[in-house]
Amino acid sequence: MATQPKRKLILKVLILGDSGVGKTSLMNQYVNRRFSMQYKATIGADFLTKELTVGDTVVTLQMWDTAGQERFQSLGVAFYRGADCCVLVYDVNNAKSFDSLQSWRDEFLLQGSPQNPDDFPFVVLGNKVDVEESKRQVTLKRALAWCQEKGNLQHFETSAKEAINVEAAFQAIAEQALKNVHEDVAYDFPEPIRLDASARNQNNGCAC
């Protein structure tokens, strides 16, 4: 008896958060298993892809790494539309980056206009847990309370530098994104908009 071919989907995942929290580094660690101590801010947006299997479905995660600087937030509509999951990233050693999650979430819901905003999947990542405990500003208890308040959002503490929880976090992100699409739906996205050709450098890591 012939084996039923697996379905294939392209899932668009948007990664949001303040500049310097480690969005690019998390992507590079997940896709390339690589970390760079050299920090270079993302200009506009860039993306990486990775194929994985979730259940009986082969999915290609198209992960959009967006600039955290406020001056680029007006570009949101072009990047946010069509997202299947939104990842909110903060630095556990920077309370301001955690406080900004609410505005990033609100901005996505406004600009992205998902069909079911109340049920749209968000995953929260608290990055840079490799830094010494004395520098930590956001407790796990505080982060989990916020996630619970926003609809029991999934939360992971990660380190792009030490590859802590990165694989598990993106597997969960893929599962959440897959739940958000209908069966037999596939997407075809255009090339990313770039404001600066130098943004293509995949070593645009954050020191995290």
Number of C-alpha atoms within 10 A of each C-alpha: 3 4 5 7 9 12 14 18 20 21 26 27 26 23 27 25 28 23 21 24 26 28 31 32 31 32 26 20 21 22 17 13 15 18 23 19 13 12 16 17 18 26 21 22 22 21 20 16 17 14 15 14 15 13 9 11 15 16 23 17 25 20 24 25 25 27 25 22 15 9 9 13 17 10 15 18 15 12 22 26 16 18 23 25 27 27 25 23 30 29 28 27 22 17 14 14 20 23 13 15 19 15 11 20 17 11 18 23 19 14 17 19 15 18 10 10 12 10 10 18 22 25 22 25 28 24 28 25 20 16 14 9 10 7 11 15 14 19 12 14 9 11 20 17 12 18 17 13 10 13 13 13 15 18 22 21 21 26 23 29 25 15 17 18 17 22 16 13 22 22 16 16 22 24 17 20 24 22 13 17 15 8 12 8 11 14 10 9 10 6 8 13 13 13 11 11 8 11 17 14 11 18 17 23 27 23 17 25
